[in-house]
Amino acid sequence: EAGVAQSPRYKIIEKRQSVAFWCNPISGHATLYWYQQILGQGPKLLIQFQNNGVVDDSQLPKDRFSAERLKGVDSTLKIQPAKLEDSAVYLCASTQGGGQDTEAFFGQGTRLTVV
Amino acid sequence: QKEVEQDPGPLSVPEGAIVSLNCTYSNSAFQYFMWYRQYSRKGPELLMYTYSSGNKEDGRFTAQVDKSSKYISLFIRDSQPSDSATYLCAMDTGRRALTFGSGTRLQVQP
């Protein structure tokens, strides 16, 4: 079974530039998450999708961050314009759905450095 | 106050030692408790999952939950150098979205 795929693995941009990250979840997984992990901290949920609908985006800084999941499969997360404090690893995760004890599988993340 | 508190370490132990990792939480709505392991430059991977107070054992790993004290623990027996990683506790109210602790970095010395 292929895992959660993310690209790019690394990205360096200047502040005020824009950047986009891509995630392909495990096939058949209905729920997709984007987490932000700042160095030395645990992942923080940014947005949760169920199929192609948003379930929770309460912690997404909507003035600069946007995300979409077209056709309920792949997802993109965009930052525009980027700030220095956006430097972090952006993790995508997916779950199959159904029961509460379904495991969340994480991708390797995209490491963003804003200079 | 953070919803989930976890000692960041680092924690350094000799091979074969018993390791104890802990988290406390403040949100009584948390019902599901997990431990994830994260190797450097990798995504977190699930180690243990539990939803009730008490102990759950899986090989060398034991997860303990005390809801009355809002305290969870992970014990690793016979620790190995390959256990060297960051351990993250995670909790869920049932919305199926996780709130993580800050992670404890563990180093097992051969």
HADDOCK unambig.tbl for C-alpha pairs under 7 A between the chains (distance, minus, plus):
assign (segid A and resid 40 and name CA) (segid B and resid 102 and name CA) 6.78 0.50 0.50
assign (segid A and resid 41 and name CA) (segid B and resid 102 and name CA) 4.34 0.50 0.50
assign (segid A and resid 41 and name CA) (segid B and resid 103 and name CA) 6.59 0.50 0.50
assign (segid A and resid 42 and name CA) (segid B and resid 88 and name CA) 6.91 0.50 0.50
assign (segid A and resid 42 and name CA) (segid B and resid 100 and name CA) 5.40 0.50 0.50
assign (segid A and resid 42 and name CA) (segid B and resid 101 and name CA) 5.46 0.50 0.50
assign (segid A and resid 42 and name CA) (segid B and resid 102 and name CA) 4.12 0.50 0.50
assign (segid A and resid 42 and name CA) (segid B and resid 103 and name CA) 5.85 0.50 0.50
assign (segid A and resid 43 and name CA) (segid B and resid 100 and name CA) 6.10 0.50 0.50
assign (segid A and resid 44 and name CA) (segid B and resid 99 and name CA) 6.81 0.50 0.50
assign (segid A and resid 44 and name CA) (segid B and resid 100 and name CA) 6.94 0.50 0.50
assign (segid A and resid 100 and name CA) (segid B and resid 96 and name CA) 6.95 0.50 0.50
assign (segid A and resid 105 and name CA) (segid B and resid 45 and name CA) 6.86 0.50 0.50
assign (segid A and resid 106 and name CA) (segid B and resid 43 and name CA) 5.39 0.50 0.50
assign (segid A and resid 106 and name CA) (segid B and resid 44 and name CA) 6.11 0.50 0.50
assign (segid A and resid 106 and name CA) (segid B and resid 45 and name CA) 6.88 0.50 0.50
assign (segid A and resid 107 and name CA) (segid B and resid 43 and name CA) 5.47 0.50 0.50
assign (segid A and resid 108 and name CA) (segid B and resid 41 and name CA) 6.99 0.50 0.50
assign (segid A and resid 108 and name CA) (segid B and resid 42 and name CA) 4.73 0.50 0.50
assign (segid A and resid 108 and name CA) (segid B and resid 43 and name CA) 4.40 0.50 0.50
assign (segid A and resid 109 and name CA) (segid B and resid 43 and name CA) 6.28 0.50 0.50
